[in-house]
């Protein structure tokens, strides 16, 4: 009658007891999933983006492995695949990542991610996470929440869209 009688076997056992999965996206042959362990208010929080892909028989996924860790205290909230890039919405803003396999001269598609700097920069740190993305042509838009409550020189609280031009 449609009731689940057994769960599928887990692909990995996360060693962190408090691990929470927060987001996922597909990208050039890989599936990326992000999560964190620890308290959201703690500088000791650990967060990583894992990668997986379909097994050669196409019926299951391979066990996920870390594509990139985030710096301690920074938490991943959203992922967005765009062209050959993965954008990461975090507790500090946005990170633009490159999929290393696509630029690897050896031709191996490793699925690893090379993270870029935080947008906005650390001198203008956001106080709320980036939780959504969308794109149109060469522009990527992301959701700002309470951005001007950060040390930016603004007199009122602003919430809305931020944008990036990926050609620059």
C-alpha positions, 0 to 999 in steps of 0.5 A: 500500500505504498508504505516504506518497509525498509530504507536503502543502504546509506552511501556513507556514514558521516563521522560527525554526529551532528551533521546536517545536509543543507543543499544539493545541485547537479553539475557536469557529471557530478552531484554535489551535496553540502552540509555542516556539523556543529552549532551555527553560532560556533567558529568551530563549525565544520562544513564541506561540499561532497561529490558523487556520481552514478556508478558505472552500471547506472543504478546507484550512486558512488559513495560521496567524497569531499570535493572541498571543505569550507574554512572553519566557522563558514557554513554552506547553505546553497549550491547552484550549478552554472555553466562550468562553475558551482556557486556556493551560498554560505553564512558569509556570502557567496563563493565562486568555485571552479570544477577542477576536472574541467581545467585539468590538463591531464583530462581527468574529471576529478569533480574537485572544487577550487573555491574562490574568495568570499563575496562580499569581501571579509571587510563587509561580511554578511550577517545572514546566509545566501540561500538561493541563486538563479541566472540569466545569460552571463549574470548570476543573481543571489538572495541577500538577507539583512545585508546592510545590518553588516558593517557596510555603510548603510543606514537601513536594513536591505534585503534583495538580490545581489548579482555577479557578472561571470565574464568578469 
